[in-house]
Amino acid sequence: MSDVSGAELTEARRLLVDLVSTPSPSGEETEAAERLVDFFEAHGREARIDEVGNVHAPADDAVLLTSHIDTVPGDIPVEIRDEGEGEELWGRGSVDATGPLSAMAVAAVETGVSFLGVVGEEVDSRGSRHVIESDRPEPGAVVNGEPSGWTGITLGYRGLLAGTYVATSESGHTSRPENNAIQDAMDWWSRVEEEFDPDEYLPVFERVTCKPTELEGGPSADGLSVEATLEVQFRVPPKYTVDDVREMADGQLDIGTVHWYDHVPPVMQSPRTDAARAFRAAIREAGGEPRLLRKTGTADMNVFASAWDCPMVTYGPGDSDLDHAPNEHLSLAEYDRSIEVLIDACHRLR
C-alpha cells in the first residue's frame, strides 16, 4: 500500500490517480473536468467545458475518443496496493470509467485525435445527448470508454426503456374482494413478466429483462382512494426496438396508465468495421488475444449510435465485474497496456 500523493508515477498514471482522487459523482463533475482541461492545455491542446459540463478537446476527427467523467457515489479510500499481483489503484471510478477516461485522454494527446469527456452517463446520459443534439459533426469513428479489459472489444449493448405506472382505486375496507390500486399494479407487472418470460437457454443479451425499481402505494392524503406508483425498467436486445417493447408492455394494461419517460435504442456493431479491425490488430500487436463482447447494460455508445452512422467500439481497461463495487480497483499494468492499444488503434484508423 502506498501514499498516492507522494508516489513516483508516470504522467499517465498521475492523471489517473488525480482523477480517481477527485470525487465526481453525477452532477459534481466540475473539478474533474477542470483537471482534464489542464492536462490538455499543458500539452498545447485546445480544451473547453461546455454548458452542461462536457470536456471538448477537438483535433483530428478521424477518431473521437470519448468516455464519461461521472461516477456512482461511494467513498473508497484511494491507494495503490501491491499484493503480489502487481500494482493496483483502488478508488471509486478506477474502473467505471475513470480508468478508460484517463487512458483516452493520454492517447488523444499522443495521437492528435479528438477527445470528449461527457457528464451524467450514470444517470441520464445528459452529456452525450447534449452533444448529438448540438449538431456536432459526425466523426470518422467513435471509441467509447468503458471497462472491457485490455483485450476486450465491446460491440453491443442492450437498450433501455423506463416508465412509471400509476393506478388509483376507491378506498374501501380490506375485507372487500375487489382489487385496490396496489393489486392492479402488481397484476400488471405479473402479466408483463409473463409476456417477456425468456427461454432459459437464451443468452441474457438476447432477452428483454424487466425490473421494477420502486413501488409506492397506500391511501391518498384525503383518505378517499388508494394510489399506487410503480417505477419500471426494461433492457432491450437488438432484435427488438424500444417501441416494440413499449407496445408489448402497454398491451398488458387493464387498469392504470404508464408514462414512458426514458428510452435508449440497443446497438450492435459489426466485427468487420474499420474500428473493430483496428483494435483487433492493436491488441494482437501488444501480445493479447482479442475478445469480442456484448454487454447486457446500456452505455453512451447507444446514444451516439442513434445519431451517427460511423464505426464504433467500446474499449477500456478494467474488470467490469467491479463496476460500482465496494472493492473497485484497476491494475496499473493493464491501464498502461490499454493506452498502448489505444494509441496503436488510433494510428491505424487515421
C-alpha contacts under 8 A as a table, 3 or more apart, distances in Angstrom:
res1	aa1	res2	aa2	distance
1	M	79	E	6.48
1	M	80	I	5.35
1	M	81	R	4.18
1	M	82	D	6.34
2	S	7	A	7.11
2	S	79	E	6.10
2	S	80	I	5.30
2	S	81	R	6.54
3	D	6	G	5.80
3	D	7	A	6.13
3	D	79	E	6.35
3	D	80	I	7.19
4	V	7	A	5.06
4	V	17	V	7.13
4	V	78	V	7.41
4	V	79	E	5.88
4	V	80	I	6.53
9	L	12	A	7.86
9	L	13	R	5.73
9	L	14	R	5.61
10	T	13	R	5.21
10	T	14	R	6.04
11	E	14	R	5.00
11	E	15	L	6.27
12	A	15	L	5.34
12	A	16	L	6.52
12	A	102	S	7.48
12	A	103	A	7.39
12	A	106	V	6.29
12	A	336	D	7.93
13	R	16	L	5.03
13	R	17	V	6.14
13	R	332	L	7.60
14	R	17	V	5.08
14	R	18	D	5.98
15	L	18	D	5.14
15	L	19	L	6.16
15	L	39	F	7.87
15	L	102	S	6.51
16	L	19	L	5.28
16	L	20	V	6.12
16	L	94	S	7.88
16	L	98	T	7.04
16	L	99	G	6.45
16	L	102	S	5.47
16	L	103	A	7.86
17	V	20	V	5.19
17	V	21	S	5.94
17	V	89	L	7.67
18	D	21	S	5.06
18	D	22	T	6.30
19	L	22	T	5.04
19	L	23	P	7.79
19	L	32	A	5.96
19	L	35	R	7.36
19	L	98	T	6.86
19	L	102	S	7.78
20	V	23	P	6.94
20	V	78	V	7.27
20	V	91	G	6.23
20	V	92	R	6.55
20	V	93	G	6.03
20	V	94	S	5.97
20	V	98	T	6.50
21	S	78	V	6.24
21	S	91	G	7.45
22	T	31	E	7.05
22	T	32	A	6.06
23	P	28	E	7.69
23	P	29	E	7.70
23	P	32	A	7.58
23	P	92	R	7.99
24	S	27	G	7.63
24	S	28	E	5.18
24	S	29	E	4.56
24	S	30	T	7.63
24	S	31	E	7.55
24	S	32	A	6.46
24	S	69	I	6.97
24	S	70	D	5.17
24	S	71	T	5.85
25	P	28	E	5.45
25	P	29	E	6.55
25	P	70	D	5.10
25	P	71	T	4.60
25	P	72	V	5.26
25	P	73	P	5.33
26	S	29	E	6.54
26	S	70	D	4.89
26	S	71	T	6.05
26	S	72	V	6.63
26	S	73	P	7.88
26	S	119	V	6.97
26	S	120	G	5.26
26	S	121	E	7.68
26	S	122	E	6.63
26	S	123	V	6.99
27	G	70	D	7.56
27	G	119	V	7.60
27	G	120	G	6.70
28	E	31	E	7.69
28	E	70	D	7.54
29	E	32	A	5.54
29	E	33	A	6.06
29	E	53	G	7.29
29	E	69	I	6.42
29	E	70	D	5.89
29	E	119	V	6.91
30	T	33	A	5.01
30	T	34	E	6.21
30	T	53	G	6.67
31	E	34	E	5.15
31	E	35	R	6.40
32	A	35	R	5.06
32	A	36	L	6.45
32	A	69	I	7.14
33	A	36	L	5.16
33	A	37	V	6.38
33	A	49	I	7.28
33	A	53	G	7.33
33	A	54	N	7.37
33	A	55	V	6.19
33	A	69	I	7.14
33	A	117	G	7.74
34	E	37	V	5.01
34	E	38	D	6.19
34	E	49	I	7.87
35	R	38	D	5.09
35	R	39	F	6.27
36	L	39	F	5.03
36	L	40	F	6.41
36	L	55	V	7.46
36	L	105	A	7.74
37	V	40	F	5.29
37	V	41	E	6.11
37	V	47	A	5.46
37	V	48	R	6.49
37	V	49	I	7.75
37	V	55	V	7.06
38	D	41	E	5.16
38	D	42	A	6.00
39	F	42	A	5.25
39	F	43	H	6.72
40	F	43	H	5.23
40	F	44	G	6.57
40	F	45	R	5.07
40	F	46	E	6.81
40	F	47	A	6.34
40	F	57	A	7.31
40	F	105	A	7.87
40	F	109	V	7.06
41	E	44	G	4.99
41	E	45	R	4.96
41	E	46	E	6.06
41	E	47	A	6.59
42	A	45	R	7.33
43	H	109	V	7.05
45	R	57	A	6.94
45	R	109	V	7.68
46	E	57	A	5.77
46	E	58	P	7.04
47	A	55	V	6.87
47	A	56	H	5.50
47	A	57	A	4.36
47	A	58	P	7.21
48	R	55	V	5.69
48	R	56	H	5.38
48	R	57	A	6.72
49	I	52	V	7.93
49	I	53	G	5.53
49	I	54	N	5.43
49	I	55	V	4.61
49	I	56	H	6.33
50	D	53	G	5.28
50	D	54	N	5.43
50	D	55	V	6.61
50	D	56	H	7.47
51	E	54	N	7.52
52	V	119	V	7.62
52	V	126	R	7.97
52	V	127	G	6.66
52	V	130	H	7.64
53	G	118	V	7.31
53	G	119	V	6.33
53	G	127	G	7.42
54	N	116	L	7.11
54	N	117	G	5.56
54	N	118	V	4.57
54	N	119	V	5.76
54	N	127	G	6.10
55	V	115	F	7.98
55	V	116	L	5.64
55	V	117	G	4.83
55	V	118	V	6.49
56	H	115	F	6.14
56	H	116	L	4.87
56	H	117	G	6.65
57	A	114	S	5.90
57	A	115	F	5.02
57	A	116	L	6.33
58	P	61	D	7.34
58	P	113	V	7.44
58	P	114	S	4.60
58	P	115	F	6.14
58	P	116	L	7.87
59	A	112	G	6.11
59	A	113	V	5.22
59	A	114	S	4.56
59	A	115	F	7.70
60	D	63	V	6.75
60	D	112	G	6.09
60	D	113	V	4.42
60	D	114	S	5.52
61	D	64	L	5.96
61	D	113	V	6.11
61	D	114	S	5.51
61	D	139	P	5.16
61	D	140	G	6.21
61	D	141	A	7.98
62	A	113	V	7.00
62	A	114	S	7.96
62	A	139	P	5.91
62	A	140	G	4.36
62	A	141	A	6.19
62	A	349	L	7.00
62	A	350	R	5.80
63	V	113	V	5.74
63	V	114	S	6.25
63	V	139	P	6.22
63	V	140	G	5.60
63	V	141	A	4.84
63	V	142	V	5.91
63	V	143	V	7.34
63	V	346	C	6.73
63	V	349	L	6.98
63	V	350	R	7.17
64	L	113	V	6.50
64	L	114	S	4.81
64	L	115	F	5.62
64	L	116	L	7.13
64	L	139	P	6.25
64	L	140	G	7.59
64	L	141	A	6.20
64	L	142	V	4.91
64	L	143	V	6.18
65	L	104	M	5.98
65	L	105	A	7.85
65	L	108	A	7.01
65	L	113	V	7.46
65	L	114	S	6.18
65	L	115	F	4.84
65	L	116	L	6.29
65	L	142	V	6.21
65	L	143	V	4.99
65	L	144	N	6.23
65	L	145	G	7.38
66	T	101	L	7.21
66	T	104	M	7.12
66	T	115	F	5.75
66	T	116	L	4.61
66	T	117	G	5.62
66	T	118	V	7.35
66	T	142	V	7.40
66	T	143	V	6.24
66	T	144	N	5.01
66	T	145	G	5.85
67	S	97	A	7.06
67	S	100	P	6.79
67	S	101	L	5.11
67	S	104	M	7.70
67	S	116	L	6.78
67	S	117	G	5.30
67	S	118	V	6.26
67	S	144	N	5.61
67	S	145	G	4.36
67	S	146	E	6.91
68	H	97	A	6.36
68	H	98	T	7.49
68	H	101	L	6.57
68	H	117	G	5.39
68	H	118	V	4.62
68	H	119	V	5.71
68	H	120	G	7.44
68	H	121	E	6.13
68	H	145	G	7.33
69	I	97	A	7.20
69	I	98	T	6.62
69	I	101	L	7.04
69	I	117	G	5.90
69	I	118	V	5.76
69	I	119	V	5.50
69	I	120	G	7.79
70	D	97	A	7.78
70	D	118	V	7.83
70	D	119	V	5.64
70	D	120	G	6.01
70	D	121	E	6.75
70	D	122	E	6.86
71	T	92	R	7.23
71	T	93	G	5.56
71	T	96	D	6.74
71	T	97	A	7.04
71	T	98	T	7.88
71	T	122	E	6.62
72	V	92	R	7.82
72	V	93	G	7.64
72	V	122	E	6.52
72	V	324	H	6.47
73	P	92	R	7.82
74	G	92	R	6.40
74	G	326	P	7.66
75	D	91	G	7.60
75	D	92	R	6.52
76	I	90	W	7.21
76	I	91	G	4.87
76	I	92	R	5.53
76	I	326	P	6.91
76	I	327	N	7.61
76	I	328	E	7.87
77	P	90	W	7.01
77	P	91	G	5.74
78	V	89	L	7.13
78	V	90	W	5.35
78	V	91	G	4.57
78	V	92	R	7.78
79	E	89	L	5.89
79	E	90	W	5.38
79	E	91	G	7.01
80	I	87	E	6.38
80	I	88	E	5.47
80	I	89	L	4.58
80	I	90	W	6.20
81	R	87	E	5.55
81	R	88	E	5.25
81	R	89	L	6.52
81	R	90	W	7.40
82	D	85	E	6.50
82	D	86	G	5.29
82	D	87	E	4.50
82	D	88	E	6.25
83	E	86	G	6.83
83	E	87	E	7.59
86	G	331	S	7.12
86	G	332	L	7.76
86	G	333	A	7.40
87	E	331	S	6.09
87	E	332	L	5.82
87	E	333	A	7.27
88	E	329	H	6.28
88	E	330	L	5.29
88	E	331	S	4.34
88	E	332	L	5.48
89	L	94	S	6.89
89	L	329	H	5.38
89	L	330	L	5.21
89	L	331	S	6.43
89	L	332	L	6.59
90	W	94	S	6.62
90	W	327	N	7.33
90	W	328	E	6.07
90	W	329	H	4.16
90	W	330	L	6.55
91	G	94	S	5.61
91	G	327	N	7.88
91	G	328	E	6.08
91	G	329	H	6.10
92	R	95	V	7.75
92	R	96	D	7.94
92	R	324	H	7.56
92	R	328	E	6.20
92	R	329	H	7.82
93	G	96	D	4.79
93	G	97	A	5.50
93	G	98	T	5.09
93	G	99	G	7.19
93	G	324	H	7.78
93	G	328	E	7.37
94	S	97	A	6.47
94	S	98	T	5.25
94	S	99	G	5.12
94	S	318	G	7.97
94	S	328	E	6.60
94	S	329	H	5.67
94	S	330	L	5.77
95	V	98	T	6.22
95	V	99	G	5.35
95	V	100	P	7.35
95	V	146	E	7.97
95	V	147	P	6.19
95	V	317	P	7.16
95	V	318	G	5.10
95	V	319	D	6.87
95	V	320	S	7.11
95	V	322	L	6.91
95	V	323	D	6.29
95	V	328	E	6.55
95	V	329	H	6.29
95	V	330	L	5.87
96	D	99	G	6.89
96	D	100	P	7.62
96	D	146	E	6.48
96	D	147	P	6.46
96	D	318	G	7.92
96	D	320	S	7.55
96	D	323	D	5.47
96	D	324	H	7.14
97	A	100	P	5.46
97	A	101	L	6.05
97	A	145	G	6.99
97	A	146	E	5.65
97	A	147	P	6.75
98	T	101	L	4.80
98	T	102	S	5.90
99	G	102	S	5.35
99	G	103	A	6.19
99	G	147	P	7.84
99	G	316	G	7.26
99	G	317	P	6.36
99	G	318	G	7.24
99	G	330	L	7.44
99	G	335	Y	6.91
100	P	103	A	5.08
100	P	104	M	6.10
100	P	145	G	5.06
100	P	146	E	5.86
100	P	147	P	6.55
100	P	315	Y	7.47
100	P	316	G	4.59
100	P	317	P	5.83
100	P	318	G	7.97
101	L	104	M	5.25
101	L	105	A	6.33
101	L	117	G	7.23
101	L	145	G	6.16
102	S	105	A	5.10
102	S	106	V	6.32
103	A	106	V	5.28
103	A	107	A	6.19
103	A	316	G	7.64
103	A	335	Y	6.93
103	A	336	D	7.86
103	A	338	S	6.94
103	A	339	I	5.30
103	A	342	L	7.87
104	M	107	A	4.98
104	M	108	A	5.90
104	M	115	F	7.45
104	M	145	G	7.40
104	M	339	I	7.16
104	M	342	L	7.23
105	A	108	A	5.12
105	A	109	V	6.37
105	A	115	F	6.73
106	V	109	V	5.33
106	V	110	E	6.28
106	V	339	I	7.17
107	A	110	E	4.99
107	A	111	T	6.02
107	A	339	I	6.03
107	A	340	E	7.97
107	A	342	L	6.12
107	A	343	I	5.27
108	A	111	T	5.34
108	A	112	G	5.44
108	A	113	V	5.09
108	A	114	S	6.32
108	A	115	F	6.17
108	A	343	I	7.83
109	V	112	G	5.44
109	V	113	V	7.32
110	E	343	I	7.07
111	T	343	I	6.36
111	T	346	C	6.84
111	T	347	H	6.86
113	V	346	C	7.52
118	V	121	E	7.27
118	V	127	G	4.82
118	V	128	S	6.07
119	V	125	S	7.01
119	V	126	R	6.65
119	V	127	G	4.65
119	V	128	S	7.50
120	G	123	V	5.52
120	G	124	D	5.85
120	G	125	S	4.97
120	G	126	R	5.41
120	G	127	G	5.82
121	E	124	D	5.85
121	E	125	S	4.02
121	E	126	R	6.82
121	E	127	G	7.00
121	E	128	S	7.65
121	E	299	A	7.30
121	E	300	D	6.67
122	E	125	S	6.80
125	S	128	S	5.61
125	S	129	R	6.12
125	S	300	D	6.52
125	S	303	V	7.93
126	R	129	R	5.05
126	R	130	H	5.93
127	G	130	H	5.18
127	G	131	V	6.45
128	S	131	V	5.09
128	S	132	I	6.53
128	S	300	D	6.36
128	S	303	V	6.67
128	S	304	F	7.11
129	R	132	I	5.43
129	R	133	E	6.08
129	R	303	V	6.62
129	R	304	F	7.99
130	H	133	E	5.07
130	H	134	S	6.00
131	V	134	S	5.23
131	V	135	D	6.97
131	V	136	R	6.24
132	I	135	D	5.54
132	I	136	R	6.10
132	I	304	F	7.02
132	I	307	A	6.62
133	E	136	R	7.73
138	E	308	W	5.98
138	E	309	D	7.92
138	E	310	C	7.47
139	P	142	V	6.83
139	P	310	C	7.14
140	G	310	C	6.08
140	G	311	P	7.36
141	A	275	A	6.69
141	A	310	C	5.46
141	A	311	P	4.99
141	A	312	M	5.80
141	A	349	L	7.91
142	V	275	A	7.95
142	V	310	C	7.20
142	V	311	P	6.43
142	V	312	M	4.72
142	V	313	V	6.64
143	V	275	A	7.92
143	V	312	M	5.79
143	V	313	V	5.19
143	V	314	T	5.51
143	V	315	Y	6.71
144	N	300	D	7.36
144	N	301	M	6.10
144	N	312	M	7.49
144	N	313	V	6.26
144	N	314	T	4.43
144	N	315	Y	6.22
145	G	314	T	5.67
145	G	315	Y	5.28
145	G	316	G	5.37
146	E	314	T	6.23
146	E	315	Y	5.72
146	E	316	G	5.13
146	E	317	P	7.60
147	P	315	Y	6.38
147	P	316	G	4.51
147	P	317	P	5.09
147	P	318	G	4.77
147	P	319	D	6.10
147	P	320	S	5.40
148	S	151	T	7.38
148	S	152	G	4.90
148	S	153	I	6.43
148	S	154	T	6.69
148	S	293	L	7.93
148	S	314	T	7.65
148	S	315	Y	5.66
148	S	316	G	5.36
148	S	317	P	6.01
148	S	318	G	6.20
148	S	319	D	6.50
148	S	320	S	6.40
149	G	152	G	5.19
149	G	315	Y	7.72
149	G	316	G	6.18
149	G	317	P	4.63
149	G	318	G	4.89
149	G	319	D	5.73
149	G	320	S	7.74
149	G	334	E	7.70
150	W	283	I	7.70
150	W	315	Y	7.61
150	W	316	G	6.23
150	W	317	P	4.99
150	W	318	G	7.29
150	W	334	E	6.28
150	W	335	Y	7.67
150	W	337	R	6.72
150	W	338	S	5.12
150	W	341	V	7.77
151	T	283	I	6.01
151	T	288	G	5.99
151	T	289	E	6.27
151	T	290	P	4.99
151	T	291	R	6.01
152	G	290	P	5.87
152	G	291	R	4.67
152	G	292	L	6.03
152	G	293	L	6.60
152	G	315	Y	6.80
152	G	316	G	7.94
153	I	276	A	7.42
153	I	279	F	7.32
153	I	280	R	7.93
153	I	290	P	7.08
153	I	291	R	6.04
153	I	292	L	5.04
153	I	293	L	5.83
153	I	313	V	6.57
153	I	314	T	6.11
153	I	315	Y	5.51
154	T	292	L	5.93
154	T	293	L	4.44
154	T	294	R	5.70
154	T	295	K	7.09
154	T	313	V	5.89
154	T	314	T	4.89
154	T	315	Y	6.33
155	L	267	V	7.89
155	L	268	M	5.77
155	L	269	Q	5.07
155	L	270	S	7.09
155	L	271	P	7.20
155	L	292	L	6.83
155	L	293	L	6.01
155	L	294	R	5.87
155	L	312	M	7.57
155	L	313	V	5.46
155	L	314	T	6.56
156	G	266	P	7.66
156	G	267	V	5.33
156	G	268	M	4.13
156	G	269	Q	6.09
156	G	293	L	7.05
156	G	294	R	4.61
156	G	295	K	6.07
157	Y	205	F	7.91
157	Y	237	P	7.62
157	Y	266	P	5.82
157	Y	267	V	5.42
157	Y	268	M	6.57
157	Y	294	R	6.01
157	Y	295	K	4.94
157	Y	296	T	5.90
157	Y	297	G	5.98
157	Y	298	T	5.42
157	Y	299	A	7.00
157	Y	301	M	7.96
157	Y	302	N	6.96
158	R	205	F	6.80
158	R	235	R	5.87
158	R	236	V	5.08
158	R	237	P	4.70
158	R	238	P	6.46
158	R	265	P	7.48
158	R	266	P	4.51
158	R	267	V	6.49
158	R	295	K	6.95
158	R	296	T	5.56
158	R	297	G	5.71
158	R	298	T	5.61
159	G	235	R	5.45
159	G	236	V	4.53
159	G	237	P	6.34
159	G	238	P	7.58
159	G	242	V	7.22
159	G	263	H	7.48
159	G	264	V	5.15
159	G	265	P	4.54
159	G	266	P	3.73
159	G	267	V	7.11
159	G	297	G	7.43
159	G	298	T	5.75
159	G	302	N	7.09
160	L	233	Q	7.05
160	L	234	F	5.72
160	L	235	R	4.78
160	L	236	V	5.79
160	L	242	V	7.32
160	L	262	D	7.46
160	L	263	H	5.35
160	L	264	V	4.92
160	L	265	P	6.55
160	L	266	P	7.37
160	L	298	T	6.71
161	L	233	Q	5.68
161	L	234	F	5.04
161	L	235	R	6.55
161	L	236	V	7.33
161	L	242	V	6.47
161	L	246	R	7.58
161	L	260	W	7.44
161	L	262	D	5.74
161	L	263	H	4.47
161	L	264	V	6.57
162	A	231	E	7.61
162	A	232	V	5.71
162	A	233	Q	4.37
162	A	234	F	6.33
162	A	260	W	5.92
162	A	261	Y	6.10
162	A	262	D	5.10
162	A	263	H	6.44
163	G	231	E	6.04
163	G	232	V	5.47
163	G	233	Q	6.57
163	G	258	V	6.30
163	G	259	H	5.36
163	G	260	W	4.05
163	G	261	Y	5.49
163	G	262	D	6.89
164	T	229	T	6.74
164	T	230	L	5.67
164	T	231	E	4.63
164	T	232	V	6.24
164	T	258	V	5.36
164	T	259	H	5.17
164	T	260	W	6.47
164	T	261	Y	7.77
165	Y	185	A	7.28
165	Y	228	A	7.96
165	Y	229	T	5.61
165	Y	230	L	5.00
165	Y	231	E	6.41
165	Y	232	V	7.64
165	Y	256	G	6.86
165	Y	257	T	5.64
165	Y	258	V	4.26
165	Y	259	H	6.50
166	V	185	A	7.60
166	V	227	E	7.55
166	V	228	A	5.77
166	V	229	T	4.68
166	V	230	L	6.60
166	V	256	G	5.58
166	V	257	T	5.54
166	V	258	V	6.31
167	A	181	A	5.32
167	A	182	I	7.66
167	A	184	D	7.13
167	A	185	A	6.84
167	A	227	E	5.90
167	A	228	A	5.35
167	A	229	T	6.75
167	A	255	I	6.87
167	A	256	G	4.33
167	A	257	T	6.67
168	T	180	N	7.67
168	T	181	A	5.10
168	T	225	S	6.68
168	T	226	V	5.66
168	T	227	E	4.54
168	T	228	A	6.47
168	T	256	G	7.20
169	S	180	N	5.51
169	S	181	A	5.11
169	S	225	S	5.55
169	S	226	V	5.20
169	S	227	E	6.58
170	E	180	N	7.36
170	E	224	L	6.41
170	E	225	S	4.36
170	E	226	V	6.08
171	S	180	N	7.67
171	S	219	P	7.23
171	S	223	G	7.11
171	S	224	L	5.36
171	S	225	S	4.23
171	S	226	V	5.50
172	G	176	R	7.08
172	G	225	S	8.00
173	H	176	R	5.80
174	T	177	P	7.90
179	N	182	I	7.78
179	N	183	Q	5.56
179	N	184	D	6.36
180	N	183	Q	5.39
180	N	184	D	6.32
180	N	226	V	6.57
181	A	184	D	4.87
181	A	185	A	6.22
181	A	217	G	7.77
181	A	226	V	5.86
181	A	227	E	5.59
181	A	228	A	5.49
182	I	185	A	5.19
182	I	186	M	6.32
182	I	217	G	6.00
182	I	218	G	7.45
182	I	226	V	7.58
182	I	227	E	6.93
182	I	228	A	5.19
183	Q	186	M	4.97
183	Q	187	D	5.94
184	D	187	D	5.07
184	D	188	W	6.15
184	D	255	I	6.59
184	D	256	G	7.60
185	A	188	W	5.24
185	A	189	W	6.27
185	A	228	A	6.75
185	A	229	T	7.58
185	A	230	L	6.90
185	A	256	G	7.70
186	M	189	W	5.17
186	M	190	S	6.16
187	D	190	S	5.07
187	D	191	R	6.34
188	W	191	R	5.20
188	W	192	V	6.23
188	W	252	Q	6.36
188	W	253	L	6.17
188	W	254	D	7.39
189	W	192	V	4.90
189	W	193	E	6.15
190	S	193	E	5.17
190	S	194	E	6.23
191	R	194	E	5.06
191	R	195	E	6.11
191	R	252	Q	6.14
192	V	195	E	5.01
192	V	196	F	6.38
192	V	249	A	5.91
192	V	252	Q	6.27
193	E	196	F	5.28
193	E	197	D	5.79
193	E	210	C	6.87
194	E	197	D	4.96
195	E	248	M	7.67
195	E	249	A	7.98
196	F	208	V	6.32
196	F	209	T	7.58
196	F	210	C	7.69
198	P	202	L	6.85
198	P	207	R	6.37
198	P	208	V	7.69
199	D	202	L	5.33
202	L	206	E	6.57
202	L	207	R	6.86
203	P	206	E	5.49
203	P	207	R	6.79
204	V	207	R	5.21
204	V	209	T	7.98
204	V	296	T	6.81
205	F	237	P	6.18
205	F	294	R	6.96
205	F	295	K	6.78
205	F	296	T	5.08
206	E	237	P	5.19
206	E	238	P	7.39
206	E	239	K	7.40
207	R	235	R	7.98
207	R	236	V	7.25
207	R	237	P	6.07
208	V	234	F	6.56
208	V	235	R	5.54
208	V	236	V	5.18
208	V	237	P	6.20
209	T	234	F	5.49
209	T	235	R	5.08
209	T	236	V	7.12
210	C	232	V	7.31
210	C	233	Q	5.83
210	C	234	F	4.44
210	C	235	R	6.58
211	K	232	V	5.76
211	K	233	Q	5.30
211	K	234	F	6.36
212	P	215	L	7.53
212	P	230	L	6.93
212	P	231	E	5.81
212	P	232	V	4.36
212	P	233	Q	6.36
213	T	230	L	7.63
213	T	231	E	5.41
213	T	232	V	5.59
213	T	233	Q	7.08
214	E	230	L	5.81
214	E	231	E	5.00
214	E	232	V	7.33
215	L	228	A	7.42
215	L	229	T	5.83
215	L	230	L	4.57
215	L	231	E	6.41
216	E	228	A	5.70
216	E	229	T	5.21
216	E	230	L	6.51
217	G	226	V	7.21
217	G	227	E	5.43
217	G	228	A	4.12
217	G	229	T	6.24
218	G	226	V	5.32
218	G	227	E	5.59
218	G	228	A	6.65
219	P	222	D	7.87
219	P	223	G	5.51
219	P	224	L	7.31
219	P	225	S	5.76
219	P	226	V	4.37
219	P	227	E	6.19
220	S	223	G	5.08
220	S	224	L	6.49
220	S	225	S	5.46
220	S	226	V	5.67
220	S	227	E	6.18
221	A	224	L	7.99
222	D	225	S	7.68
223	G	226	V	7.72
235	R	296	T	7.68
235	R	297	G	7.13
235	R	298	T	7.94
236	V	240	Y	6.48
236	V	241	T	7.16
236	V	242	V	6.54
236	V	245	V	7.35
236	V	265	P	7.50
236	V	266	P	6.25
237	P	240	Y	5.86
237	P	241	T	7.88
237	P	266	P	6.02
238	P	241	T	6.89
238	P	266	P	5.20
238	P	267	V	6.24
238	P	268	M	6.64
240	Y	244	D	6.01
240	Y	245	V	6.97
241	T	244	D	5.10
241	T	245	V	6.68
241	T	265	P	6.66
241	T	266	P	7.40
242	V	245	V	5.31
242	V	246	R	6.22
242	V	263	H	6.80
242	V	264	V	7.31
242	V	265	P	5.97
242	V	266	P	7.91
243	D	246	R	5.00
243	D	247	E	6.10
244	D	247	E	5.31
244	D	248	M	6.28
245	V	248	M	5.08
245	V	249	A	6.18
246	R	249	A	5.18
246	R	250	D	6.03
247	E	250	D	5.04
247	E	251	G	5.97
248	M	251	G	5.05
248	M	252	Q	6.95
249	A	252	Q	5.51
249	A	253	L	7.28
250	D	253	L	5.37
250	D	258	V	7.58
253	L	256	G	6.88
253	L	257	T	7.35
260	W	263	H	7.88
264	V	298	T	7.99
264	V	302	N	6.61
264	V	303	V	6.66
265	P	302	N	6.28
265	P	303	V	7.57
265	P	306	S	6.92
266	P	298	T	7.71
266	P	302	N	6.08
267	V	301	M	7.66
267	V	302	N	5.57
267	V	305	A	6.80
269	Q	273	T	7.79
269	Q	311	P	7.51
269	Q	312	M	6.84
269	Q	313	V	7.40
270	S	273	T	5.90
270	S	276	A	7.77
271	P	276	A	5.47
271	P	277	R	7.19
271	P	292	L	7.78
272	R	276	A	6.20
272	R	277	R	6.28
273	T	276	A	5.29
273	T	277	R	6.22
273	T	311	P	5.91
273	T	312	M	7.97
274	D	277	R	5.14
274	D	278	A	6.03
274	D	311	P	6.69
274	D	349	L	7.10
275	A	278	A	5.14
275	A	279	F	6.39
275	A	311	P	5.78
275	A	312	M	6.18
275	A	313	V	6.52
275	A	345	A	7.83
275	A	349	L	6.87
276	A	279	F	5.32
276	A	280	R	6.22
276	A	311	P	7.95
276	A	312	M	7.60
276	A	313	V	6.46
277	R	280	R	5.14
277	R	281	A	6.18
278	A	281	A	5.27
278	A	282	A	6.12
278	A	345	A	5.05
278	A	346	C	7.82
278	A	348	R	5.94
278	A	349	L	6.54
279	F	282	A	4.93
279	F	283	I	5.97
279	F	341	V	7.19
279	F	342	L	7.75
279	F	345	A	5.36
280	R	283	I	5.31
280	R	284	R	6.27
280	R	290	P	5.57
281	A	284	R	5.21
281	A	285	E	6.09
281	A	345	A	7.65
282	A	285	E	4.98
282	A	286	A	6.27
282	A	341	V	5.30
282	A	342	L	7.71
282	A	344	D	5.57
282	A	345	A	5.54
283	I	286	A	5.12
283	I	287	G	6.48
283	I	288	G	5.25
283	I	289	E	6.61
283	I	290	P	6.06
283	I	341	V	5.88
284	R	287	G	5.05
284	R	288	G	4.92
284	R	289	E	5.81
284	R	290	P	6.86
285	E	288	G	7.33
286	A	337	R	7.61
286	A	340	E	7.48
286	A	341	V	6.79
295	K	298	T	7.54
298	T	301	M	7.98
298	T	302	N	6.79
299	A	302	N	5.77
299	A	303	V	7.49
300	D	303	V	5.08
300	D	304	F	6.40
301	M	304	F	5.17
301	M	305	A	5.99
301	M	312	M	7.62
301	M	313	V	7.84
301	M	314	T	7.17
302	N	305	A	5.19
302	N	306	S	6.25
303	V	306	S	5.25
303	V	307	A	7.02
304	F	307	A	5.52
304	F	308	W	5.86
305	A	308	W	5.20
305	A	309	D	6.51
305	A	310	C	7.82
305	A	312	M	7.73
316	G	338	S	6.51
317	P	330	L	7.66
317	P	334	E	6.14
317	P	335	Y	5.49
317	P	338	S	5.79
318	G	322	L	7.96
318	G	329	H	7.91
318	G	330	L	5.63
318	G	331	S	7.23
318	G	334	E	7.39
318	G	335	Y	7.61
319	D	322	L	5.74
319	D	323	D	7.56
319	D	330	L	7.61
320	S	323	D	5.20
321	D	325	A	7.88
322	L	325	A	5.08
322	L	327	N	6.97
322	L	328	E	5.15
322	L	329	H	7.26
323	D	328	E	6.69
324	H	328	E	6.88
325	A	328	E	5.26
330	L	334	E	7.63
330	L	335	Y	7.38
331	S	334	E	5.23
331	S	335	Y	6.33
332	L	335	Y	4.87
332	L	336	D	6.23
333	A	336	D	5.13
333	A	337	R	6.21
334	E	337	R	4.97
334	E	338	S	6.09
335	Y	338	S	5.19
335	Y	339	I	6.52
336	D	339	I	5.30
336	D	340	E	6.56
337	R	340	E	5.06
337	R	341	V	6.38
338	S	341	V	5.02
338	S	342	L	6.09
339	I	342	L	5.01
339	I	343	I	6.10
340	E	343	I	5.31
340	E	344	D	6.28
341	V	344	D	5.16
341	V	345	A	6.04
342	L	345	A	5.13
342	L	346	C	6.04
343	I	346	C	5.24
343	I	347	H	6.30
344	D	347	H	5.25
344	D	348	R	6.34
345	A	348	R	5.07
345	A	349	L	6.19
346	C	349	L	5.05
346	C	350	R	6.10
347	H	350	R	5.17
